[in-house]
């Protein structure tokens, strides 16, 4: 997917920020999302605090947020492997479970949320 196609796909859609970071990191995540077919854009969020460094948000459709979370986890695991750290970490969960629940990006549990949080580790997802 190209950046122009992503812009068209997200036009007039309900988008949510999935990450707030520096411009190079935001661009890197958007490139990774586009490579996976997930439309994403970089947006500059204004900060009114004096001395605040520039922050950029990666915007995606709400329904794509779990895919982006999985992509972030996969990129993190790849960076761990590149550093030569022990490979005792579990691989990123693959896709959505049969019951239709996406896996938690923190622990990998694929179960219904409890009050918007993972039922296993408690990560707030909604």
C-alpha positions as CSV (number, residue, x, y, z in Angstrom):
1,X,0.0,0.0,0.0
2,X,1.3,3.4,-0.9
3,X,1.1,6.5,1.3
4,X,-1.4,8.0,-1.1
5,X,-3.6,4.9,-1.0
6,X,-3.4,5.1,2.8
7,X,-4.5,8.7,2.8
8,X,-7.5,7.9,0.6
9,X,-8.4,4.8,2.7
10,X,-8.4,6.9,5.9
11,X,-10.1,9.9,4.5
12,X,-13.4,10.5,6.4
13,X,-12.8,7.5,8.6
14,X,-12.7,7.3,12.4
15,X,-8.9,7.1,13.2
16,X,-7.2,6.7,16.5
17,X,-3.6,7.3,17.6
18,X,-1.8,4.0,18.2
19,X,1.6,5.5,19.0
20,X,3.1,8.9,19.9
21,X,6.8,9.2,19.2
22,X,9.6,11.0,17.4
23,X,9.2,11.6,13.6
24,X,11.7,8.9,12.5
25,X,10.0,6.3,14.7
26,X,6.6,7.3,13.5
27,X,7.6,7.2,9.9
28,X,9.2,3.7,10.4
29,X,6.0,2.4,11.9
30,X,3.9,3.8,9.1
31,X,6.2,2.2,6.5
32,X,5.8,-1.2,8.4
33,X,2.0,-0.8,8.5
34,X,1.8,0.0,4.8
35,X,4.0,-3.0,4.0
36,X,1.4,-5.1,5.9
37,X,-1.5,-3.5,4.1
38,X,-2.6,-1.5,7.1
39,X,-3.5,2.1,6.2
40,X,-1.6,4.5,8.6
41,X,-0.6,8.2,8.6
42,X,1.7,10.4,10.6
43,X,0.1,13.3,12.3
44,X,1.7,16.1,14.4
45,X,-0.1,16.5,17.7
46,X,0.4,20.1,19.0
47,X,1.9,20.4,22.4
48,X,1.4,23.6,24.3
49,X,3.9,22.9,27.1
50,X,7.0,25.0,27.0
51,X,10.2,23.0,26.2
52,X,8.2,20.0,25.0
53,X,9.9,18.1,22.2
54,X,7.9,17.6,19.0
55,X,5.6,14.6,19.1
56,X,4.0,12.8,16.2
57,X,1.2,10.3,16.3
58,X,0.6,7.3,14.1
59,X,-3.1,7.2,13.1
60,X,-4.9,4.1,12.1
61,X,-8.5,2.9,12.0
62,X,-9.8,1.6,15.4
63,X,-10.3,-1.9,14.0
64,X,-6.6,-2.0,12.8
65,X,-5.2,-1.2,16.3
66,X,-4.8,-4.9,17.3
67,X,-2.9,-5.6,14.1
68,X,-0.6,-2.6,14.7
69,X,0.0,-3.8,18.3
70,X,1.0,-7.2,17.0
71,X,3.3,-5.6,14.5
72,X,4.9,-3.5,17.2
73,X,5.5,-6.6,19.3
74,X,7.0,-8.4,16.3
75,X,9.3,-5.5,15.6
76,X,10.3,-5.5,19.3
77,X,11.1,-9.2,19.3
78,X,13.2,-8.8,16.1
79,X,15.2,-6.0,17.8
80,X,15.8,-8.4,20.8
81,X,17.1,-11.1,18.5
82,X,19.3,-8.6,16.6
83,X,20.9,-7.7,20.0
84,X,21.7,-11.3,20.6
85,X,19.7,-11.5,23.8
86,X,18.3,-14.9,24.9
87,X,15.6,-16.2,22.7
88,X,13.5,-17.3,25.6
89,X,10.7,-14.9,24.6
90,X,7.6,-16.4,23.1
91,X,7.1,-15.6,19.4
92,X,4.4,-13.0,18.6
93,X,0.9,-14.6,18.5
94,X,-0.2,-15.3,15.0
95,X,-3.5,-13.7,14.0
96,X,-6.9,-13.9,15.6
97,X,-8.1,-17.0,17.6
98,X,-11.0,-19.1,16.4
99,X,-13.4,-17.3,18.7
100,X,-12.5,-14.0,17.0
101,X,-10.7,-12.4,19.9
102,X,-7.4,-10.8,19.0
103,X,-4.4,-11.7,21.2
104,X,-3.3,-9.3,23.9
105,X,-0.2,-7.4,22.7
106,X,1.5,-7.8,26.1
107,X,0.9,-11.4,27.0
108,X,-0.7,-13.1,23.9
109,X,-3.9,-14.2,25.6
110,X,-6.8,-14.4,23.1
111,X,-9.8,-14.0,25.4
112,X,-12.7,-11.6,25.8
113,X,-11.8,-8.3,27.5
114,X,-12.9,-7.7,31.1
115,X,-14.0,-4.0,31.4
116,X,-11.8,-3.1,28.5
117,X,-8.7,-4.9,29.9
118,X,-6.9,-8.2,29.1
119,X,-8.4,-10.9,31.3
120,X,-5.0,-12.4,31.9
121,X,-2.5,-9.6,32.5
122,X,-4.8,-6.6,33.0
123,X,-3.5,-4.4,30.1
124,X,-6.1,-1.7,29.4
125,X,-7.0,-2.0,25.7
126,X,-10.2,0.1,25.4
